[in-house]
Amino acid sequence: MHRHNTPLRGVKATPHPKEGDAAYTEINYRYAGKTGHIHEVVSIGGRELAKVGFDDRKIVYYFLDDLELDERAKRGTFHDADAGP
């Protein structure tokens, strides 16, 4: 079974990428403002990137600083839904 090891796993996240940021592509902006859940956080080049999964099962990476996090919400990812009861 595939599991991620991160304290933010399952936290509700809404991306707000900065307009015109060369680090982002069209797909990042397409999912901007939509709510997903963090699957894992990785460090690359001294910056933290969050792997965010959305309801349509699309995974998009965002800088952690560009995410609005709701740690009070019920945690979960689509992997949890696949696991069943």
Secondary structure, 3 states (H helix, E strand, C coil): CCCCCCCCCCCEEEECCCCCCCCCCHHHHHCCCCCEEEEEEEEECCEEEEEEECCCCCEEEEEHHHEEEECCCCCCCHHHHHHCC
